[in-house]
Amino acid sequence: KTFKKNPIPFVDFTLETARTIRRVDPEAKIATFAWAGWRPELFSTCMSYIKDKGALELMDWITYHYYTYRPEDMYAKVDRMQDSLSRYSSRIVLRQGETGAPSKGHLGGALDHYDWTETSQAKWDLRRMLSDKGKAIPTTVFSISDMNYGVRDNIVKKNVKGLLETDGQNKVIRPKEAFHAVRNLVSLWNVMGSPAHCTATVGGEGDYSLYAFESSEGDRSYALWEDSSVPSNILAMWPVRLEVQDYVFDKPVCVDIRTGQVYSVRCTRGVNGGCILEVPAYDSPVLVVEKQR
């Protein structure tokens, strides 16, 4: 509340901390702020003050901590934040600093008003991470393990957004489904490469997120999922038509990133070039990629 009324003391403290870090380590990368909500006037006040102080060079990243039940809903805020940041600097990078989904609902904290399970948590984490990658946003996973905050925090029992389940003494009990899902995605991260211009479409019932990636060798891959609502516990998949206009797969396969299951894909040439693939899909990301030789 104090920050909302007068952010300048906080900004001064941030800049002095950044200067101290720079003196000790001139090569350090510095992330500032942790915006939990999009407040354009407050953001402009902070950035204008920093610019007037000639201190924009002190920061490399500005982070946000957005929580939305449907992960794709956060990007409208991110886009507006990026537009505002671009008026002050083309060098500073906007990055995701903290956000994740719990594996159980109604325990307090962000996103608690939903009947979360380990399955829906895993789907949420994958959808958010792949959306970040597709938009070239530096990303992290929140968090590696569950956290017991104690009765002083509004999370009255436990923050169960971790990939690892812990007990009351914060000892790790076991990996959750989201741990394995994130591990699968990380193993594909470099195989996918960088975001590419997407000239593909998905035909089928529902609304879909679709991102294209290209490896350093020129191999293309496509990540897609049904995104109309909050991730569910439904595991059934259905066929969709992925039509790629400017790329022809050699031996495509479809990877269910959540489980690691690999499916064969029927691929035919398009009438005007490119190719058409029949892909199994659901509300968790699948990746169409060349079969590794």
N, C-alpha and C positions, 0 to 999 in steps of 0.2 A: 504494500500500500504506500509506503514511504517513497519507493522508487517511482511509482506512477505519479505522485504529486510533484516530486522534484528529483529527476534522475541525475542531475549534474554531479552531486557528491559521489555517486557510484561510478559515473564515467571518469571523474578525476582519479578515483582509486584504481580503476581499471588501467588507465593510461600510465599512472606511476608504476603499477605492477609490471606492465609491459616494458616500460623503459628499463626497469631493474633487470628483467629477464634478458633484454637485448644487451645490456652491459656485460652480463655474465656470459651469455652465449649469443653472439651476433647472428648465428645461423639458425637459431630456434624458430620454430613455427608456432605462432600464437593464435589461439582461438578465443574470441571474446563473446560476451553475452550468452544467453541461453533462453531465447524467446519462447515462452510457453503459450503465447497467444499473439495474434497479429494486431498490433496497435499502430497504425501508420503515422499518426501525429507524434506519438512518443518516439517511434523509430527515427522520424525526421529530426526531432529535437536533438536526439543523441548524436546522430550522424552529422548534423550541421555544426554542432559544438565541436566534435572531433575534427572536422574539416577546418573550422576557424582556428583551431589550435595547431594546425599543420601536423596532425598526428595520425593521419590515415595510414602512413607507412608502417606504423607499429603493429598493425593487425594483418594476419594472413587469411583468417577465416572468421565468419560470423555464424554462430550455430543457432538452430531452432529445436524446440522440444514439443512437437505437435502430436496430439493424440486424437485420433478419430476412429470410430467403430468400424467404418469401412475405410481401409487404409488409403484408398485412392482419393478420398475427399480432402486430404490435407494439401494436395498440390495446388489447389486454387489459392490458398494462402501463400504457399511457397512461391508461386509465380508472381503474386503481387509484391511479396517481399523482395524478390530478385529485381523486379522493375524499379523499386525504390532504391535499392542498393546501387543499381547501375547508374543512377544520377550522381552518385558520390565517388564511385571507383569502379574501374573495369578490371582491377587487379585482385581485389578482395573476393574470396570465394565463399559462397553460401553453402553450408554443409549441415547435414542432419547430425545432431549431437546426442539425442536421446529420444527413443520411442520404441515401444514394444507392446505386446499383448499378454495378458495373464493367462494362465492355464486353468484357473478356476475363477468363477464370478462371485460378485457380492462380498468381497473382502475389503473394500475400501480402495481409495486411490483411483488413478486414471483408468477409464474403461471398465469399471467394476459392474455396471448395470447391464450385464449380459451373462447368459449361461455358458461361459467359456469352458472348453475342454482342451486337452493337449492337442487334439486334432485341429481345432479351430485356431489355437495359438500358432501352431506350425504353419498353417495356411496364411495367417495374417503376417507373420514374420517374413515369409517368402514373397508375398505380394508387395510388401513395402520395400524390401531389399531390392527386388528386381525392378520396381518402379524407379527407385533411386538410380540404379545402374543404367536403366534405359534413358534417364534424364541427365546422366553424367553428374549426379550429385554424390559427393563423398559420403559414405554411410558407415554406420556401426550397428551393433545389435545390443539392445538393452533388455535383459542383462545376462551375464554369463551364469549367474546363480540366483536363486531366491534369496530374499533379504528379510530378516526379522527387524523391523524398525522399533518395536516396543510401543507402549501405550501412549507415549507422548506425541506420536505422529498420527495423522488422520487415517493411515493404513493400520487399522486396529489389530490385525492378526499377522499377516505376512504379505509382502509384495512378491507375488508368484509369477512375475514376468521372466524369471530366469530360464535358461536352457537346461540347467541342472537343478534338480530338487534337493532342498536341504532340510535338515531337521531343526528342532528348536534351539540347538546350539550352533547353528550355521555350518554344520558338517554336511558334506555332499552325500546324498543317499544314492542317486542314480541319474543318468541322463534322461531327459524327457524326449518325447517325439520331436519337438522343435530342435533339439540338439542334433539329431540325425539329419533332419531336413536341412538345417543350415550347413552342416558338414557337407552334404551332397551339393548344395549350391556353391559353396566355396571351392569344392573340387572342380567345378565347371567354370569358375569365374574367369580364369585366364584362357581357357579353351574358347569361351565365347568372344573374348576380345572387347572391343570398344563399341559404343552405340553407333549404329549406322542409320542412314535415311531409310525409312520403312516404306516400301512401295508394295506392300502385301495387304490383303483383306481377309477377314474371317467371315464365312457364311454359315449361319446356323442360328438356332433359337437362343436368345439371350444377348447380353451386352458383354463385350470382351475388351480387355487390355491386350495390346499387341506391340512388341518391341523387336527391332532387328539389331543384330550385332555382327561384327565382322572381325575375324582373327587377323593376326599379322600375316598369315599365309593366304588371306583372301577368302577363307571359308566363311559362309554366312550361316547364322542360326537365328531362330525366331522363338521368343518366349510369349506364351499366351495363356490367358485364364478368363473364366467368366467372372465378371466383377460387379454385378448389379446390386449386391447386398453384402452384409457382414459375413465373413467366412462361416460356413456351416460345418456340421459333422457328417454330412452326406459324402459318401465315398464313391458312389456310382458315377461312371464317366459316360459320355455320349460322343458320337462322331461329329466333327465339324470339318468344313472345307476351308483349307488354307490355300489361297491363290497368290502366288508370288509372281510379280510381273517381270522382274529383271534378273533372275537368278535361277539356275537349274541345279538341283541336288543330284549327286551321283548315287550314293547309297544312304538315304536319310533314315534316321530312327527318331523316335519320340521318347524322351525321358520324363517320367513323372518325378519331379525334383523332390517332392515330399517323401516318397518311398524309395527312390532309386531304381524303380522298375523301368525297364527299357522295352518299348514296343516297336514292332516293325511298322512301317508306314507305306501305304500304297501311293505311288507318285506317278503322275502322267504329265506329258508335255502340254502346255497351254496352246490355244489356237494362235495367239499372237506372240509366242515366245514365253519364257518363264516356265512355271510348272504348277500343277495342282496336286495338293496332298490331302489325304483323308487322315485326320488327326484325332485321337481320343482327348477329350477335354473335360474339365469341371472347374470348380471355383478355387482351384489351387494351381500354381504355375506348372506348365509342361514346356519342355524345350525341344524343338525340332532342330536337329543338328546332323552333320555328316557322321556316319559311322566311323569310328577310329580304325585306321588301317593297321 
